[in-house]
Amino acid sequence: MLRGIDALPCEVEVHLSPHGLPQICVVGLPDAAIRESVERVRRAVEASGFEVPRHHVVVNLAPAGTRKEGSVYDLPIAMGVLFAAGTADPTREGTPQQSGWMIAGELALDGRLRPICGAVSAALLARAQGRGIIVPIENAIEASLVPDVRVVGARTLGEVVAFFRGEWMPSEGDPHESDSASTEVVACENAALTPVDFREIKGQAVAKRAMLIAAAGGHNALLLGPAGCGKTMLVRALAGILPPLQAEEALEVMRIGSCAGVPCVQHGRAGALKMPRPVRAPHHGASATAIVGGGPSGRPGEITLAHHGVLFLDELPEFRRDVLEALREPLEGGVVSIARASGSIRWPAMTMLVAAMNPTARGDRVVGGAGARAMSDYLGRISGPILDRIDLHVEVRRVSARDLVRLKPSIESGSMREQVQRARARSTARQGATPNARLGVEQLDRHCQLDGKASELLTSGLDELGLSARAHDKIRRVARTIADLAGESTVSAACVSEAIQYRTLGGR
């Protein structure tokens, strides 16, 4: 049973009675998909060459007070019926014990197994309970990425029955069985957005520098500039310089993708798996439920699907105000909490928010007082608390036609990626896996101590710009990242000065 990204155990109890009509009755708060599973189970059992018991069959899904959803119960119900009828009893010694395995899968009418959602979470639950897990063959690879758990992938109901009878046992190297020790996850460029190399972007030195800082420290960023100046290209290039996922991060990303049914692993050469950091780019017409999560099924939103990656909101002011305001708590706390009468669901949301916007609704800014008022009105669609949660405010200027022809290719993504990885290595050695953008106050005081000139510059800058206490800490975090990129152990006044420059938006 999935609750958020956590899997809870469900015990399938089956009772055969010679009294009553020969039918299968499922109890224990099943939803419509589970009630319909009775016919799928009956046809799949018959198609697999087994006989459906001609008894009154009661299937109880325990705990009975928790609602069950989805088609993941098809295979356990079918196996429970066959175990109760004696069809799946062992035929030789040394066969697997029922108590040592968890089972999950959806059945087709011909007995084939279809993939399910939440296989990674189910494998984590099996490991916690000291059991192995049987899943459809399509889910075996992702479930096997959980270390220290035996995963068996089956293609049909008949194979599962043969496994418990002792008539079929996956051998070493058999594609039915996956071993986490033989699976490697490697970093790769992200394919969610069409890849762009930074060398293809003419000019925009300031914006490129901001993207470098954002990737190195995991900072939120807002790009402000006229239409067609290259804001979207900068974000597409940003996806190519993000640091590779660490082992724990990769497991969390896979866990979320598995629960949501979103593929996040790409097959590479020699059996290796490629897993880029997720990049999500929802349309500006998306609802608050689509962005944050929720709905009848408690589905995760885009901010959760971008966990340990990037959430790109293009045309930021065009998003509905309630959608943007719903991002306040997740951006600050890194968690989405959905409260309901039946309980609450918590989704992780440690993501980088990268947004882009034009200065006015018409796409550019007219010189003079009218242009300034139009820009102020357009920026007014975004509340102050949302802007305050964005670390880097970057103005992207239009490149002239002469510069487009004259300027030579600048720094390429490969070189920037190396700088990002070196900066991340320094921060990891200093403070662990927590990126600079997520440092708590205590960690910030410990790892981002300012000298006299830097502290005085920060104080005067805050007073002149009228910034908040939150902005004070965000400037320190950005300055820490700038120092890491420069290879400096201390945060200097030059680092603070550059960080303050990213806190003025449109001259405000």
KAKA-V880818 format. One record per residue. PHI is phi as a letter, one per 30 degrees, with the letter a starting at -180 (NA if undefined). OMEGA is omega in whole degrees, -180 to 180 (NA if undefined). Layout:
PHI&OMEGA, PHI&OMEGA
This chain:
NA&-180, c&172, b&-170, i&175, c&179, c&177, c&177, c&-178, d&174, b&179, c&-179, c&180, c&-178, b&179, b&177, c&180, b&177, d&-179, c&179, j&-178, d&178, d&180, b&178, c&-178, c&-179, c&179, b&-179, j&179, h&176, d&174, d&-175, d&-179, d&-180, d&178, d&178, d&-178, d&-180, e&-180, d&177, d&180, d&-178, d&-178, d&-180, d&179, d&180, d&-179, d&180, d&177, j&179, c&-178, c&176, d&-178, e&178, d&180, b&170, d&-173, c&175, c&178, c&179, c&177, c&-175, c&4, d&-172, d&-177, d&-180, c&-177, d&179, c&-177, b&171, j&-176, c&-177, d&-176, d&-177, e&-177, d&177, e&179, d&180, d&-180, d&177, d&179, d&-179, d&175, d&-178, d&-180, d&-180, i&-178, d&-176, c&-180, d&-179, e&178, c&179, a&-178, d&177, i&179, d&179, d&178, d&179, e&-175, d&-178, c&-174, b&168, c&-174, b&176, a&178, l&175, c&-177, c&167, c&-176, d&180, c&177, j&176, d&177, c&177, c&-177, d&-176, b&172, c&175, i&-178, d&180, d&178, d&178, d&178, d&176, d&177, d&179, d&178, d&180, d&-179, c&179, i&-179, c&167, c&-179, b&177, c&-178, b&173, e&-174, e&-179, d&-180, c&-172, d&-176, d&-179, d&178, d&-178, d&176, d&173, d&-176, d&172, i&174, b&179, d&-178, c&176, c&177, c&-179, c&179, c&-176, b&174, d&180, d&178, d&179, d&178, d&180, d&179, d&-179, d&174, d&-175, j&-178, c&180, b&180, b&179, e&178, c&-179, d&-178, i&177, d&180, d&177, d&-174, c&-179, c&180, c&-177, d&-178, d&-177, c&-177, c&-178, c&176, c&-179, c&179, d&176, a&178, d&-176, d&-179, c&-179, d&173, c&180, e&-174, d&178, b&175, c&-179, e&-180, d&178, d&-178, c&-179, d&178, i&176, h&-178, d&-179, d&-180, d&178, d&177, d&179, d&178, d&177, d&179, d&-179, d&-180, d&-177, d&-177, c&-178, i&-174, d&171, d&-178, b&176, b&179, c&-179, c&180, a&-179, d&-179, d&177, i&-177, d&175, j&-178, d&-180, d&177, d&179, d&179, d&177, d&177, d&178, e&-179, d&-178, d&-180, c&178, d&180, d&-180, d&177, d&171, d&-174, e&-179, d&178, d&180, d&180, d&178, d&179, d&178, d&-179, d&179, d&179, d&179, d&180, d&-178, d&-178, i&-179, c&-180, d&-179, b&-179, c&178, c&180, d&179, c&-179, d&175, h&176, i&-180, d&179, c&178, c&-180, b&177, d&172, d&-177, d&174, b&-179, c&-178, b&-178, d&177, d&-177, d&175, d&-178, d&180, d&178, d&178, d&180, d&-177, d&-173, c&-179, j&-180, k&-177, i&-178, e&-177, c&-179, i&-177, d&177, d&180, c&-178, d&-178, d&175, d&177, d&177, c&-180, e&-176, i&179, b&-174, b&169, c&-176, c&178, c&178, d&-176, h&-173, e&-178, d&-180, d&173, d&179, d&-176, d&-179, d&177, d&-179, d&-179, d&178, d&-180, d&-175, e&-176, d&179, d&-180, d&-177, d&-175, c&-179, i&-178, b&172, c&179, c&-179, c&-177, c&177, b&179, d&-178, d&-179, k&-179, b&178, b&179, c&177, c&175, d&-178, b&178, d&-173, b&171, d&174, c&175, b&-176, b&178, b&-180, a&173, d&180, d&178, b&-179, d&-180, d&174, j&178, b&-177, c&177, d&180, d&177, j&-177, d&-180, d&178, d&179, d&179, d&179, d&179, d&179, d&179, d&-179, d&176, d&180, d&176, d&179, c&-176, d&178, e&179, e&177, d&178, d&-179, d&-180, d&179, c&-172, d&-172, c&174, c&-170, c&175, c&179, c&-177, c&179, d&178, d&-178, d&180, d&179, d&-180, d&178, d&180, d&-172, d&-173, d&177, c&178, e&-177, c&-177, e&-178, c&-176, d&-180, e&179, d&179, d&179, d&177, d&176, d&179, d&-178, d&176, d&179, d&178, d&178, d&179, d&-179, d&179, d&178, d&-177, d&-169, b&-179, i&-174, d&-178, d&178, d&-177, e&-178, d&-177, c&179, d&174, d&-176, d&-179, d&177, d&-180, d&178, d&-178, d&-172, c&-177, b&178, d&-177, c&175, d&-174, e&-178, d&-180, d&179, d&179, d&178, d&180, d&180, d&-179, d&179, d&178, d&-180, d&-177, d&-178, d&-179, i&-177, d&-176, d&176, d&176, d&178, d&177, e&-180, d&-180, d&176, d&178, d&179, d&179, d&178, d&177, d&178, d&179, d&177, d&178, d&178, d&179, d&-179, i&-178, c&180, d&179, c&-180, c&-176, c&178, d&179, d&178, d&179, d&-180, d&179, d&180, d&180, d&-179, d&-180, d&179, c&177, c&-176, c&177, i&179, i&-179, c&NA
